[in-house]
């Protein structure tokens, strides 16, 4: 590319940020994810033997 062509091309950048929906989905996903691990740990504790979980 010539130097003149490079000068004419506008520089495009993506906006770096989170909207309200994005932030809400991150919080909801982390709550669901932690709930899955807490529930499985509680189930393991109540069952007693690992074979019964399968």
C-alpha positions as CSV (number, residue, x, y, z in Angstrom):
1,X,0.0,0.0,0.0
2,X,1.2,3.5,-0.7
3,X,1.6,6.0,2.0
4,X,-1.2,8.1,0.6
5,X,-3.7,5.2,0.9
6,X,-2.7,4.6,4.5
7,X,-3.5,8.2,5.4
8,X,-7.0,8.1,3.9
9,X,-8.1,5.0,5.7
10,X,-10.0,6.0,8.9
11,X,-8.9,4.1,12.0
12,X,-11.6,2.0,13.4
13,X,-11.7,1.0,17.1
14,X,-14.2,-1.1,19.0
15,X,-15.8,0.4,22.1
16,X,-14.5,-1.2,25.2
17,X,-17.2,-1.4,27.8
18,X,-20.1,-3.3,29.3
19,X,-23.7,-2.3,29.0
20,X,-26.3,-3.0,31.7
21,X,-27.4,-6.2,30.0
22,X,-23.8,-7.5,29.8
23,X,-23.1,-6.7,33.5
24,X,-26.4,-8.4,34.5
25,X,-25.6,-11.5,32.6
26,X,-22.1,-11.8,34.2
27,X,-23.7,-11.6,37.7
28,X,-26.4,-14.1,36.8
29,X,-23.9,-16.5,35.3
30,X,-21.6,-16.4,38.3
31,X,-24.6,-17.0,40.7
32,X,-25.7,-20.0,38.6
33,X,-22.2,-21.3,38.4
34,X,-21.5,-21.1,42.1
35,X,-24.9,-22.7,42.8
36,X,-24.0,-25.7,40.7
37,X,-20.8,-26.3,42.7
38,X,-22.5,-25.7,46.1
39,X,-25.4,-28.1,45.2
40,X,-23.1,-30.9,44.0
41,X,-20.9,-30.5,47.1
42,X,-24.0,-30.7,49.4
43,X,-25.3,-33.8,47.5
44,X,-21.9,-35.5,47.9
45,X,-21.9,-34.8,51.6
46,X,-25.4,-36.2,52.0
47,X,-24.9,-39.3,49.9
48,X,-21.7,-40.3,51.6
49,X,-20.3,-42.7,48.9
50,X,-19.0,-41.4,45.6
51,X,-20.5,-44.3,43.7
52,X,-24.1,-43.3,44.6
53,X,-23.6,-40.0,42.9
54,X,-23.0,-41.6,39.6
